[in-house]
Amino acid sequence: MNVRIKSHVTLALGAAALILPALTGIGHAQAVDEIMQNATGHINTGWGYLINSVGFVGGGGLLIGSLFSAYKKHNGMGGNNTGYGKILAAAGVGTCLLALPFYERTASMTVFGAKASITGEQQTIKFSQ
C-alpha cells in the first residue's frame, strides 16, 4: 500500500510541528479565556459607539433637517415638494433615533438587571493540595 502525502500538506504539518511548541505558553485555557474576554469587550465597546453615533448623529441630523425644511417651506424659499407629513415623520424618527441609546440602556438594564460585566473569577480552579 503506497501512501503519498502532497507537498503542501507536508509543509503545513511541518510548520505546525515547529510552531506548536512555541504556543504552549500562551495556548492554555486561561489565556484563551482572557483573549476571548478582551475580544468581547472590544466588540461591546464598538457596538456602543455605533449605537451612539447612529442615534445622536442620525437623529440630530433628521431633527435639524426637519426644522430647516419646515422653515423653508413656511417662508416659500423652496421645499414645495415636501409635505408637512414628511417633515413631521422626519422629526418623529429623529426624536426616536436621538433617544435610541437611552432605549438600549433601559432595555439592557431591564433584561440583565445590572450592567453586564465579565470576570475571570468563576473560571478559576483552586486546589487545596
Secondary structure, 3 states (H helix, E strand, C coil): CCCCCCHHHHHHHHHHHHHHHHHCCCCCHHHHHHHHHHHHHHHHHHHHHHHHHHHHHHHHHHHHHHHHHHHHHHHCCCCCCCCHHHHHHHHHHHHHHHCHHHHHHHHHHHHHCCCCCCCCHHHCCCCCC
